């Protein structure tokens, strides 16, 4: 068999140059691909494009997070008064308060609160309060010459704050999550535009507000907490 330029095969009985030899070796662009081999029986495999992959869920990506503050207390106090003190603080700060859990299995009592406050159409602030206590919840004491029912328990209060941006709509569906393009655009905007404002302005204010809640609870407990 005769060889063409640079060792490329040339068709027998035909004259060909360098370009024709390349076109014979390399297939032309746009040629039809070979059809896939489908199984003789069973369902036909369908191609499912992979979605935007991430190690964290969308809820975890849209939140900043704050380390918790804990108050430990052991002694006698007015549980109803503590409830009112904390609820009044949330009302003063214009939070929308929800009680997510109230579990009473004596001698154990567990309460979880969740409060939210919308700062803008993009960001909202979240506060989580977890109260866990063990002890006696029907103790009669004399205070200021009057009998009053109080509790004698061991208690741990955990306060955690967070900023969610963007937060879900009224139906609980996450925003900026409809397509891969929206997710990537939001990731760029959050990292290079919004992150500094959220951490430097909103987060700083929320930090000191939660610190004031921490002091309000300790003040109610007569500084017996540690």
Beta strands, then each sheet from edge to edge (+ up, - down):
strand 1: 69-77
strand 2: 96-105
strand 3: 108-118
strand 4: 123-143
strand 5: 146-165
sheet 1: 1+ 5- 4+ 3- 2+
end
